[in-house]
Each structure stands twice: as C-alpha cells, then as structure tokens.
Amino acid sequence: MGVVIYTQEFTCAIPPARMFKALILDSHNLCPKLMPQSIKSIDILGDGGVGTIKQTNFTEASPYKYVKHRIDALDKENFICKNTMIEGDALGDKLTSVVYEVKFEASADGGCICKMSSEYHTVGDAQFTEEDVKAGKEGALGMYKAVEAYLLQNPDAYA
C-alpha cells in the first residue's frame, strides 16, 4: 500500500466558527439543501462526534452512489476535523481509504483560511495521480463555496 498526499488552501469571507458549524457540524442538514442536484441525503450513525459514521448518498446525476466517512478527530475549539472515507464506490479499485483533515484559521480580514490535506491510501502498488483526484478536489471546493455563499446571504445562520 502506498500513500499519496495532496494539500490545498483557500480563503473564505466567513469567520472560522461559522464555517466549522455549517460545513462540519451540520453538513448532514445543510449540504443536501444547498446541493440537491448532487447530494440526495447524508445519514449519521453515531452522535456526531469521534467514531460517528456519515454516509453521503448521491443523486442519479452523480457518478457515485454513496461514500461513508468515519470521524477520527473533532476539535471544536480549534476548528479542526479529521475523517476517513472508509467505504463507497468513489474509492474505486485503486484506493483502500482516504484520510481528510480540514482546519479553519482566522484571517486578518475577518474571514478564514481553509487548509485541507488528503491522504490517498492505495491498493498494493496502484498508481494514483493528481489527475485521479482532480474531480474530488473540485467537488469539495464547490461544496465549500456553496456553504460560503449561503452564509454570506444568511448572516444570522450558524452565528
């Protein structure tokens, strides 16, 4: 098994606490509402804390049916979440799991900097390239931007 790591960072006009609440703590409610064209529902097994399993069910428009993520770490004071994709057709035949970590840090302009890292754990010596993760990265960024736009339009939400 090999491990391929990618990182990305982007700025956001929303303070870290609001982004964390909306995108991490309440994603199961908010994301299906904001992206009904791609996310059908998100089911939760657990209390939302460490060890909880979240299953994202996609619509027929998506190339995938579902994925399951396990919450591995949740630091509500420092706005950090670490989770692992443990199951789903998005893993394909090249991956055993994907470990994601996201951290929201305050920026000088009142918004935040979103720092994300992804560890792709491959099956055997399967080759996994930047091209392989491009669609996933674009989808994640689209979700972040949709949440940011919603929070900008609804200043009292997740305050």
C-alpha positions in Angstrom: 0.0 0.0 0.0 1.2 3.5 -0.9 0.2 6.9 0.4 -0.2 9.9 -1.8 -0.7 13.3 0.0 -2.2 16.4 -1.5 -2.8 19.7 0.2 -4.8 22.8 -0.7 -5.7 26.1 0.9 -8.1 28.8 0.1 -9.5 31.9 1.7 -13.1 32.4 2.7 -15.0 35.6 3.8 -16.7 33.7 6.7 -15.2 33.5 10.2 -13.9 30.1 11.1 -16.5 29.3 13.8 -19.4 29.8 11.3 -17.7 27.7 8.6 -16.9 24.9 11.0 -20.5 24.8 12.4 -22.1 24.8 8.9 -19.7 22.7 7.0 -18.5 20.2 9.6 -21.0 20.0 12.4 -24.3 20.5 10.4 -23.2 19.3 6.9 -25.8 16.5 7.1 -28.6 19.0 7.1 -27.1 21.9 5.1 -25.3 20.2 2.2 -28.3 18.3 0.8 -30.3 21.5 0.8 -27.6 23.6 -0.9 -26.7 20.9 -3.5 -29.8 18.8 -4.2 -28.6 18.2 -7.7 -25.8 16.0 -6.4 -26.4 15.1 -2.8 -29.6 13.2 -2.0 -29.0 12.8 1.8 -26.5 12.3 4.5 -27.2 9.7 7.1 -25.5 9.6 10.5 -24.6 6.6 12.6 -23.5 8.0 16.0 -23.7 11.2 18.0 -21.8 13.3 15.6 -18.5 13.1 17.5 -15.4 10.9 17.1 -16.3 7.5 15.8 -19.5 8.6 14.0 -20.1 7.3 10.5 -21.6 9.7 7.9 -23.0 8.2 4.7 -23.4 10.6 1.9 -26.0 9.4 -0.7 -25.7 10.9 -4.1 -28.3 11.6 -6.7 -28.6 9.8 -10.1 -26.7 12.7 -11.6 -23.6 11.8 -9.7 -21.1 9.2 -11.0 -21.2 7.6 -7.5 -23.9 6.1 -5.3 -22.6 6.7 -1.8 -19.5 7.2 0.4 -19.0 6.6 4.1 -16.7 8.7 6.3 -15.7 8.0 9.8 -14.9 11.0 12.1 -11.5 10.4 13.5 -10.9 13.7 15.3 -13.1 16.7 16.1 -11.6 19.8 17.7 -14.4 22.3 18.1 -12.2 24.9 19.8 -9.5 25.0 17.1 -11.9 24.2 14.2 -10.2 21.0 13.0 -11.9 17.9 11.7 -10.2 14.7 10.5 -12.2 11.9 8.9 -11.6 8.9 6.8 -13.5 7.7 3.7 -13.8 4.0 4.6 -16.3 2.8 2.0 -18.1 3.7 -1.2 -17.7 3.4 -5.0 -15.7 6.6 -5.1 -12.7 4.6 -3.7 -12.8 2.6 -7.0 -10.2 -0.2 -7.4 -7.2 1.9 -6.6 -7.9 3.0 -3.0 -8.5 1.4 0.3 -9.3 4.7 2.1 -8.8 8.5 2.0 -7.9 10.5 5.1 -9.0 14.1 5.1 -8.1 16.9 7.5 -9.5 20.4 7.4 -8.6 23.3 9.6 -10.2 26.7 9.6 -7.9 29.5 10.7 -8.9 33.2 11.3 -7.6 35.6 8.7 -6.9 39.3 9.2 -9.9 40.4 7.2 -12.4 38.7 9.5 -12.8 35.6 7.3 -10.8 32.4 7.4 -8.2 30.3 5.7 -9.3 26.8 5.0 -6.4 24.3 5.0 -7.1 20.8 3.7 -5.0 17.8 3.3 -5.9 14.4 1.8 -4.0 11.2 2.2 -4.9 8.6 -0.5 -4.1 5.1 0.6 -3.7 2.9 -2.5 -4.3 -0.8 -3.0 -1.0 -2.5 -3.3 1.3 -0.5 -5.6 -1.5 1.1 -7.6 -0.5 4.4 -9.1 -2.6 7.4 -8.0 -2.0 10.8 -9.6 -3.2 14.4 -9.3 -5.5 13.7 -12.3 -7.2 11.0 -10.3 -8.1 13.4 -7.5 -8.9 16.4 -9.6 -12.7 15.8 -9.7 -12.9 15.1 -6.0 -10.9 18.3 -5.2 -13.2 20.3 -7.5 -16.3 18.8 -5.8 -15.0 19.6 -2.3 -14.2 23.2 -3.3 -17.6 23.5 -4.9 -19.2 22.4 -1.6 -17.1 24.9 0.4 -18.0 27.7 -1.9 -21.7 26.8 -1.8 -21.7 27.0 2.0 -19.7 30.2 1.9 -22.3 31.8 -0.4 -25.2 30.6 1.7 -23.6 32.1 4.9 -22.9 35.4 3.1 -26.6 35.6 2.1 -27.8 34.5 5.6 -25.7 36.4 8.1 -27.6 35.1 11.1 -27.2 31.4 10.1 -24.7 29.5 12.3 -23.8 32.6 14.2 
